[in-house]
Amino acid sequence: MSNERIDYSALIEKMGMATGRKWRDHFLVHIFDGFKLIKTADVSYFFSENGVVRAFLSDGNSVTINQSLNDLEQQLNPDLFFRANRQYTVNIDSIDKLTNFFKYRMTISLHGFPELRIVVSKDKIIQLKNWLDR
């Protein structure tokens, strides 16, 4: 018998993926006097500031999401969404290009948001490149 420790949380997570874990497909968001159903596929990116998370949609609109980016990270399909830094989670289908940035960092440019440059720390660059190049 081996003396290796078993990482049960990693094992459970892998089992969930193997059994076809269901990722979040929609958000029911409050707007004015009612609610609106937003598809996760329509979200270009999530942005968090001062504890408020907004989903920016591919049509240019945005809505408030009543969850943290940490919570969303557990609910969104990791094949489609990447946590770029503490403030941004991006949809792979919205990425236009990556640009080298100061001190071994990169920026992400998104389709439909030409003024936005999301800085990716040097710690996450390899993870980002591997995620994009699968």
C-alpha positions, 0 to 999 in steps of 0.5 A, a space after each residue: 500500500 502506498 503512503 500517498 495522500 488522497 486529495 478527496 476534493 480533487 477526486 470529487 471534482 473530477 468525478 463530477 466532470 466525468 458524470 457530466 456536471 451541469 454548469 449554469 446556463 442562465 441567470 434570472 436578473 432583476 430589472 426595473 419592475 420585473 425580471 429578465 432571463 440572461 443566457 450565460 452564452 450571451 455574457 462577454 465578461 463579468 466585472 466586480 467592483 466594490 462587491 457588485 458584479 455586473 455581467 456585460 452582454 455581447 449586445 453592449 448592455 449590462 446587468 447586475 448579478 447577485 453573486 460574487 465572482 468566486 461563486 460564479 467561478 464554481 457555477 460557470 463552465 471552465 471550458 467557456 469562462 476564465 477568471 483573468 484577475 480579481 475583477 474579471 471573468 471572461 467568455 472565451 468566445 468574446 476574446 479578440 486578442 492578447 497583447 503583451 503588457 508591462 512586466 511579463 503581463 498580458 492584456 485581453 481585448 474583447 470583441 465589442 468592447 474596444 476600449 477595455 483592456 483586461 490585465 492578466 497577471 504573470 501568474 495566470 498567463 500560462 494558464 490562460 494560454 493553455 486554456 485558449 490552446 486546447 
